[in-house]
Amino acid sequence: MDDLLTNWLLGLIAALLAVLVLNTTGQEFLNPLDPIANVLALVTFLSFVILTGTFLVYTASFRND
């Protein structure tokens, strides 16, 4: 499971970096990739929010009242 999560996150980072590189080369290359970049940005943000929430719930479970 760790390898799958690592590969997925590295793939998202590589795709976002590729969009940034294409942005510097010219707008005509980037226009077809706009929807893909938006989806990747949304998925990355949502995964960050979910992982952060999961971590907070996990750490709260160790709290002694």
Buried (B, 14 or more C-beta within 10 A) or exposed (E): EEEEEEEEBEEBEEBBEBBEEBEEEEEEEBEEBEEEBEEBBEEBEEBEEEEEEEEEEEEEEEEEE
